[in-house]
């Protein structure tokens, strides 16, 4: 499978640009995620951290 993809990529013009684009998208995703987390308020962080401990959620007795 990898051999087919490698052979196909070698026949493409400007194939060296695709890894750079994927690296840029990967890097951009994590930078946006980091900014989102940094701007999140402490109240929201506490709310999200207490979700597993919340006793108000209904439980499924069939499990």
C-alpha positions as a printed NumPy array, in Angstrom:
array([[  0.   ,   0.   ,   0.   ],
       [  2.761,   2.419,   0.943],
       [  4.662,   1.529,  -2.223],
       [  1.624,   2.476,  -4.325],
       [  1.22 ,   5.808,  -2.524],
       [  4.934,   6.582,  -2.804],
       [  4.967,   5.741,  -6.504],
       [  1.857,   7.861,  -7.099],
       [  3.302,  10.791,  -5.168],
       [  6.525,  10.699,  -7.17 ],
       [  4.609,  11.146, -10.427],
       [  2.804,  14.241,  -9.142],
       [  4.167,  17.67 ,  -9.867],
       [  4.943,  19.777,  -6.789],
       [  4.513,  16.761,  -4.496],
       [  6.926,  18.336,  -2.044],
       [  4.341,  20.987,  -1.141],
       [  1.811,  18.516,   0.337],
       [  3.884,  17.581,   3.398],
       [  4.404,  21.266,   4.125],
       [  0.684,  21.957,   3.873],
       [ -0.15 ,  19.064,   6.195],
       [  2.49 ,  20.211,   8.695],
       [  1.058,  23.735,   8.593],
       [ -2.496,  22.466,   9.216],
       [ -1.264,  20.259,  12.073],
       [  0.662,  23.137,  13.655],
       [ -2.206,  25.594,  13.168],
       [ -4.702,  23.238,  14.8  ],
       [ -2.638,  22.919,  17.972],
       [ -1.865,  26.636,  18.13 ],
       [ -5.592,  27.435,  17.9  ],
       [ -6.316,  24.793,  20.535],
       [ -3.656,  26.268,  22.831],
       [ -5.086,  29.779,  22.441],
       [ -8.592,  28.478,  23.132],
       [ -7.467,  26.749,  26.323],
       [ -5.451,  29.768,  27.503],
       [ -8.438,  32.097,  27.058],
       [-10.836,  29.745,  28.832],
       [-12.047,  31.109,  32.148],
       [-11.28 ,  29.397,  35.448],
       [-14.985,  28.871,  36.096],
       [-15.343,  26.93 ,  32.864],
       [-12.249,  24.858,  33.665],
       [-13.685,  23.97 ,  37.076],
       [-17.037,  23.095,  35.499],
       [-15.391,  20.801,  32.952],
       [-13.114,  19.188,  35.534],
       [-16.097,  18.298,  37.741],
       [-18.135,  16.594,  35.003],
       [-17.008,  13.056,  35.933],
       [-17.917,  13.695,  39.577],
       [-21.342,  15.181,  38.91 ],
       [-24.032,  13.168,  40.738],
       [-26.979,  14.85 ,  38.949],
       [-26.638,  12.802,  35.785],
       [-28.997,   9.849,  35.416],
       [-27.406,   6.442,  35.682],
       [-28.235,   3.454,  33.555],
       [-29.167,   0.542,  35.879],
       [-29.032,  -2.011,  33.052],
       [-25.252,  -1.904,  32.83 ]])
